[in-house]
Each structure stands twice: as C-alpha cells, then as structure tokens.
Amino acid sequence: MPSLLELLIPERVISQLRVATKSDALRQLAGRAAAAVGLPEDTVFQALCRREALGSTAIGRGVAIPHAVLPALGQSFCLFALTATPIPFDAVDGHPVSAIFVFLTPEDCAAESTHLLARVCRTLRDPPAIPLLRQAVGDAALHDALTRLLGNRQAA
C-alpha cells in the first residue's frame, strides 16, 4: 500500500471547496474522486453516503474523514479539501466542518488503511493544524502545508 504522502498528490488538494451542506460536499468530492479513479460518480457517492449513514465521520474540531471501501478500486485514494465556509456535518462535538479528508480503499487493503486513517485523525485534530492549513493561499500552498504536517506526524 502506498504511503499517505504518496497518495496525497497536489491535484488532490482543494483549498476553497464551495459547498453549503454535507451532501453537497460528499457529492462534489465523490465527483472528483470518481474522475481520478475511473469509477462512476454515483458509485463513489453512494459508498461515502452508506458509510456516513453508520455514523458521522466528522471527528470534531472542524474535521471530517469520510471514507469507504470500494471493491472495484485498484489502489487506495485520498483527497483533501478545505471548505470556503464551515458546514454542518453532524460532528461529535457539534461544530461545523471545514477540513474534509476523503479516503477510499480497495477491499483487500481495508485493514492496512486503518493506520493511515488514524494518522490523519491525529494530525488534523491537533489544535494548531486547521488554523495553520487555513493560512495557506491556493491549492499548491495548502498541499505543501498539509504534507509538512503529515510528514512531521510521521517522523514523530
């Protein structure tokens, strides 16, 4: 399985996702993911929605990590977006979400992906993480800031 930093290429980072609801966010992100992995948008969207129906993937402090297992997927995939404005996401702490990390895995990699999800969770829930990412202007700067955060967490 590729590392998180290998999966998070610049084209998969969005600095100003303009959405108003959780459903809008999942739909737009599913569309981007589907185009990148060659699957129908609705397949990705429905998989994310099925997971979300089990319980919100909003983990608190403005962070959500929607994820799903897709048997037809060739390899793991991730993308990261900051919303232009925080959106309701049924978070455990009741706060709206502004950082969304989408993670998709093939069926045979689901178990290995657990540690990657945990790493993203720990990194993004760290209190200074989201304010630091919000300072980045543009997709490239956001990608750089995010990879620095994840790289520092990997080294720790």
N, C-alpha and C positions, 0 to 999 in steps of 0.2 A: 504494500500500500504506500502511495506517495506521502511525503510529509505534508503537514499543513501549509508550510511556506511554499512548497512546490505546487500545491493546489490553488493557492490564492494568488493568481497572476493578475497583473494590473487591469486587464479587461474585465475582471470580475469584482471590481470595487466601484461603488456608486456613491458619490459624495452628496447628492441632492435628490433623493427619491421623493417625488411629489405625489403623495397619497394622503387620503383622509381617514381610511379605515384599515383594519386588519385584513379584511377580504381584498381590498384594493392592493395592499402591499403584497399579499401572497400571490395574487393574480399577476401583477407586474413582474415579480421576481421569478415566478414559475415560467413566465414567458421568456425571460432572459435565459434562465437555466435550460429550458427545453431547446431553445435555439442552439445553445452551446453544446448540448449532449446529443442532439439529433432525435429527441423524443417528442411526441405531441404535447403541446402546452397543457391540454386538459389532463393528460396522464400525470404530469408533474403537479399541477394544481390540486387535483383530487387526492394524490398521495399526501401532500402537505396538509390539506384540509382534514383527511382521515386522522392523521397524527394529532392535529390541533384539537380534534373532537375528543380525544382521550384526556386532554388537559392542556391548558395553555403552555406554550413553550417560552413565554415571557418569564424570565428568571429573576426579575427585579432590577432596580437601579437603571431602568430605561433600556434594558437589553432583552432581545428575543432571539432564540436559536431554533427556528423551525427546521425540522429535519424529517427525512423519510427514507425508507428502503425501497429501491426500485429494482426488481429482478432483471429488467431489460438493460440496466445501466452497465456500461463496460468498465468504468472505474469511478472512484469517488469524485465528487464535485462539490465545490463550495463557492459562495459569493457573499459579499458583504455590502450593506447599504446603510447610509445614514439618511434618515428621513429629513425633509426640509423643515417640518414641524413634527413634534411628538404626536403619536397617535394612540388611541385606546387599543389595548391588546390583551385584556383580561390578565394582567400581570399579578403574580402572587403578592406583591406589595401595593397593588392598586395604582401604581404610577404608569403614565403613558410611556410608550417605547419610541426611541429614536435611533437605536442601533439594532440592525437585523442581520444575523449571520445565518445563511441558508446552507444546510449540509445535506447532500444526497449520497447514498451509498448503494452499491450493488448488494444483492442478497448474501453473497459469500464473504463480504467484508464487514458486515454489520457489527460483529463482535469487536473487530480491531478498531472500528471507528469510535468506540466508546471513550477511549483515552483522548482522542482528538476533540471530541465534544467537551469533555471535562476541562481540557486545556483552554479552549475558547471561553468556556464559562468562567473559569478562574481569572483569566486575563481581562475579560470585558467587565466583570463585576468589581474589579479593583477600583476603588473610588476615583482616582485621577484618570482612569482610562478614557471614558467617554468625553469629558471636557478636553482632554489632550487631542483626541481624534477630531472633535468639533473645530479645533483651531486650524486644521488642515484646509487649505483652499484648493479645491479641484480634486478630481479623481486620482491623479498621479501622486499628489502630496498626501492624500488620505491613504493610498496604498503604502507609501513609504512609512507613514506613521504607524499603520497597523502592523506591518511586517516587523518594524522595530519593537513594538510592544510584544508581539508573539515570539520574536526571537529572544528578547530579554527573558520572557517567561520560560522558554525552552532551556536557556542557559542556567536558570535558577534551580 
